[in-house]
Amino acid sequence: MTQLSSTITGMHILLIHQAFAGLHDAGGTRHFELAQFLVEKGHRVTIIASQISYLSGKNENKKPKWVIREEPQAGIVVLKTYAYSGFHRSFIHRMLSFFTFMISSFYAGIRVKKVDLVWGTSPPIFQAWTAWLISWLKHVPFVLEIRDLWPAFAIAVGVLKNKILISLSEWLERFLYHHAERVIVNSPGFIEHIKKQGADKIDLIVNGVNPDMFNPTLDASGWRHEHLLEGKFVVMYAGAHGLSNDLGVVLKAAKLLLNDPEVAFVLVGDGKDKPKLMEQAENLGLNNITFLPSVAKSDMAITLAGCDAAIAILKPIEMYKLTYPNKVFDYMAAGRAVILAIDGVIRQVVESAGAGVFVPPGDADALAEAIRALQLDPDRCREMGIAGRRAVEVHFSRINQADMLEKVFMEINCHPQNNIHRD
């Protein structure tokens, strides 16, 4: 059956995103916030996500189902589909999780009616192929969003080594770039790479934050009391505890500062490497480190308010110089000085804003020195936090990014050849 698309001011957008997180989940909530904005503009958004937490690798539902439907607010429907739960066990198990989600998300997505546009996001790149296939079958535009360069990052970090899998992944990457109506990137560092891979219609909608979700003046004395951190200079890392995050360097810095009783480290989050990191910290006698579980985005304001400075760190890999990590913008919105152990384009953001200090990735001595310097100069530390908050309000507000996203979607939907779809 063929029918006219919905009016331009009322699109139905289908997003395929395995690691999607809502405000009450741990993880990045960029897509939920963008969906909220699109709904405020009169559109509808259906999101197909995994039932498995991307951070913990676990299914929180006691009785997993093929599809679980949720409606967090009017205009937004989330369909959580089945995926294999051995996500953190090994590379093979991770691939099984990706492929089972490809199948289950296709099953759910093809049944969603009256779709005007399909939005695929990568990584993992496999779900983007599912998004393209659904768009092709429904005769509607396909928009590809690149959040990380996959498979390039997986190859650089040594996770993807098999030559056949590398060739197939790079072929799939080029295929998706060629078949996307538009390609959206969240970092300017990605543009050159994807142009070389064949993308030509590229829109830069950078990572950022909703400043209203954070309050730099929030009183976190209760939070500090609860975690025995009163009177401490608290340095926090909040995010995934995985291979790329290089948190072993943070532990080495904590050991170097072990004799300073005023410095306390807090690592918030979850991931494959967390049990190993906790064991390592215990073996090193690091009583200046507190490990806390993942925190929902709705609780991040009070959590970040409890620290004096926050660490963003990745392994010293050349490809990581291209990234705009989510957590950096959260730290800045919370008004906390950023200790940045990531070089490249994000360093330009932090340094141009005066929002923090850069330390060479992989250098525990430099990290410890930067922490000590901020501890000894609390006024400078606070000034950096204020400058970071000001920068995100002006340049990295989620509201501005959502405006840009809607403009891209509207331009695509206005094309005459895109005004017919099949259900």
N, C-alpha and C positions, 0 to 999 in steps of 0.2 A: 504494500500500500504506500503510495506517495502522497505527501501533503505539503502545504506551505509551512515554512518555519514559523515559530512564534515571533511576535513583534520584536523589533530590535531592542526595545527597552525592557524586554522580559525574557532573556535567554535562559535556557536550562543547560548548565555546564556540568559535565561528568569528569571528575578527577579520579585517576587511578594512582594510589599512593600507599605502598605497603607499610611505610613507617609513620603514617599519619598520627598526629597526637592532638588531642583536644586540651582545653585549658585545665582539666582535672587529671591529665596524664603527664608523665615525665617525658621530656624531650622537646624538640623545637615545635612551636605552634604557629609558625608562619602561615601555613596553609589554612588553618582554622580561622585565623584572624583575617586573612584575605577573603575567605568565604563569607565571613560575617559582613564585611564591607560590601561585597557583591550583592548580598541579600538586601542590605540597606538601600541599594540602588535599584532594587526591583527585580533582581535575577533569582534563580533557584540554583542550588548546588547540591549534587549528589556525589558523595565521596566513597570510593571502595578502598577499604583498608584491611590490614591483617589483624587477626585476633591475637597475634603474638607480639609482645613488647619487643621493640627493636633493641632496647637497652639490656633487658634481663634475659631475653630469649624465651620467656615463659608465656603460657596462656593462662590468664587470670580466671577464665571461665571454667568452672568445675566440670561442666558437661559441654565440651566443644561441639559446635554445630557447623553445618556447611556455610550458613549465612546468618548473622545476627543483625537485625535492623535497629538503629537508634536514631532519634530525632532530637539532637541537643537544643535546637530552637527552630521556630517556624522558618521554613525555606531551606534548611540544611538537613539532609538525610545522610547518615553514615551507615554503610553496609560493610560489616566486618566479616570477612570470609576466612575459610579454613586455610591454614598453612602449616607445614611440617614444623614441629617445635624444637628440633635439635639445632637451633640456629647457631649457638656458640660452641658446638662440639668440635667442628673442623670445617675446612673449606668445602669438602664434599657435602657435609650436612647443611652448610649455608646455602649451597647451590640447590639442594633439595627443597629448602624453604622457599627460595626464589621461584623455582619451577612449579611447586604446588600452588603458590599464590598466583602465578600466571594463569593456571588452569581455573582456579576458583574465582579469580577476579573477572576472567572472561565470561564464565558461567553467569555471574551476577550482573556484569556490565551489559551484556547483550540483551538482558531482560528489562533494562531501564528504558522507559518509554519517552518519546518526544524530546530527544537530546538534540541540542543545537551545536555543541562543540565538545570535543573530547580533549582533555588536558592530561598529558602524561608527564611524569617527572622522573628524573634519574639522578643518582642511583637508587636501587639497582636498575640497570638498563633494561632488564627483561620485562619489567612491568610496563615500560614505555612501548615495547613491541605489542603488548596486549592492548594498550590504549590505541595505537595506530590501527590494529586489526579491527577493533570495535568501530572506530571512526570510518574505516573503509567499508565495512558491512552496513553501517547506518548512513553512508553517503554524507557525512558531515566533516567539517575541518578538524584537523589534528594539530594541536599545539604542543611542542616539546619544551620542557623546562629542564635546564642543566644546573644541578646544585653542586655536583662534583664531577670531575672529568673521569668517567669510567669508560673503558678499562685502564686508561693511562695511570691513574692513581694506584690501582690494584697491582699493576705491573711494577711501578716504581717502589712500592713498599714490599714487594716480594711475595704477595699473596697469590697472584696469578702468574704461573710459570710455564704451564703447558703450551707449547707452540701452536697446537691445533686450536685450543680454546682461545688463545690470544688472537689468532687470525679470524676465528668466527666472531669473537666479540668486536673486533675492529670493523669487520664487515657489517655487523648489525648497527654499530654506531654510525657508519657512513650512510647506511640505508635509512635510518631514522632522520638524520639531518636532511637527506634529500627529499623525504616524503612529508616532512613537517611543513605546515602552512607558515608557521613562524617558529623560531627558536629563541627562548628566553634564557638569559644567563643571569646569575646573581652576583657575579664578580667580573670586573673588567679584565682580570687576568685570564679569563677563559676564552675571550673572543678570538685571539690569534689562533689558538689550537683548533677551535671548531671551524673556523674559516678554512684551515688547511684540510680538514676532513670533509669539506664540501658544503657546509652551511652558508647560506647567503642572506637570508632574511632574519636578522638577529636583532633582538631587543634587550637592552641592559636594564634590568629591574633589580637593583642591588639588595643584598641582605640588609636588614635593619631591625627595627623594634618599634613597638607601640610604647612611647614614653609614659603614657598614662598608667601602664601596668606596674610601674616602679615609682618609688618615692624616696629620694635621697635623704630626706630628713626623718624617715620612719624610725621610731624608737624601738630598737631591737634589744634593749637591756634584758627583757624577759627571755628572749631566745638565747642570749649569751649566758645567762644564769642557768638555764636548762642544760646547756652543754658544757658547763664549767669553764667558760672562757672569759669571765669577768677580769678586767684589768690587763688583758692580753692584746698584743698587736696581732690581729687575725688575718692570715693570708689564706684565701680560699680558691679552690678549683672546683668548678661545677660543670659536670658534663659526663660524657662517655668515658669509661675506663677500658680502653681497647688498645690494640696494637699501635695505631697511629698516634695516640695521645702522649706517649713517651713519659708516663708518670713516674717511671723509675728515676728520672732526673730530678723530679720534685722530692722524692724520698732521699736522694743523695744530698740535695740542698738542705733538707730537714736535719740530716745527720750533721752537716757542717754547722748548723745553728742550734744544735742540741744543748749546748751549754748556756744559751741565752733563754732564761725562763720566761721572758716577756713575749717571745714569738711563738705563736701557735698556728699550725697548719690544719685546715679542714678540707677534706676531699669529699665532695657531694656527688653521688651518681652511682651508676652501675655499669656492668659490662663484663666481657669475657675475662679480662685480666684482673678484676677486682680481688678475687680470692688470693691470687698469687701476690698482689701488692700488699694485702693485709698480712699475709704470712711473712713477707720480706720485711715489713715494718716491725713486726714483732721480733723477728730474729735480730734486727739491728738495734733493738731497744729504743725505738722512736716513740717515746711517751709524749712527744710534742705534736703528734698527728692524731686527728680524730676522723674516722671514716663514718660518713652518714649515708643513708639510702637515698635513692632518687627522690626528687621533690617535684610535685606537680607545678606547672607554670603559674597557677593561681597562688602558690605559696612561695614563689621565688623572690618576691619583693622583700618579705621579712627575712628570708635566708641570706640574700645578698646584703641587706642592711646590717647584718650581723658581722660583716667583715670590714677590714680597713683597706685591703687591696686584693685584687683577684688575678689569678694566673690563667693565661691562655697559652697553650703549648702544643706543638706538633713535632714529630720527628724531623731531623734536619735533612729533609729530602727536597730536591730542587723543585719538584712539581707543586709542593705545598706553598711555595711562594705566590701561587696564583689564587689562593683562597681568601674568602671573606667569611670567617667563622661566625656563626650565630652568637656564640657566647660573648664575643668581644662587645657586640652592640648591647647585649643585656647588661654587662658590667658597666658600660658607659651610661646607660639609662638609669642604672641604680646609683650613679654618682660615685663610683668607686674607681680608684686608680688602677690602671691595667698594667700588669707585668707581662710583657709580650715576648714569648719565646717562639715567635713565628716571624720569618722575614718576608719581604715582598710587598704586595699591594696593601695588605692590612697594616703593615708597619707604616706605610705612608699615611693611612687614615689616622692612626693613633698619634703619630708624631706631629702631623699637621694640626691636629686638634689640641695638642699639648695634654693628652689624656692619660699618659702613662710613660713607662720606660721600656726600651727594647733591650733584650739580652740575647746573645747568640743561641740558637736552638742547640740542644744537646750539652750545654755548658752549665753544669751544676754549680761551679764556683761563681760564675757570673750571676746566676740566679740568686744564690745566697747573698751575694754582695748587694744586689739591687734591693732585696727585701730588707737587709740591714739599713741601707741608706734611707729608704722610705720610713722605716721605724724611727730613725733618728731625726727625721724632719717631717713631723706630722702635718705641719702647715702646708708644705709642698704636696704631700700626699692628698690632702683635702682639696687643694686647688686643682690638681689633676682630675679629681673626680668631678668637680664642678664644671671644668672645661669639657670633659667628655659628655656630660649631660647636655650641655649647651649644643655641642656638635650634633648629637643624634636628633635633637629637637629640630634643628635647622636642615640637616642634610640626609638623615637616615630614618625618617619617620615612616612607619608602616602605612599611614594614611596616604602619604604622597605616593608610595609604591603601589598601593591598591588603586589609586587613580590611574596610574600608568598601565597597570594590568588590565583594568576595565577598558581603557582606550584601545589597547591591542585587540582584545576580544571583540569590541564593537567594530573596529576596522575590518576584521576578518568576516564578521557576520553581515556587514554591509555589502560585501561583494556579491553581485547577482548570482554567480555560480555556486555560492555557498548558501543560498536561501531555500534550498530544497533538501529534505532529508527523508530517510526511510526508517520505519520502525518495524 
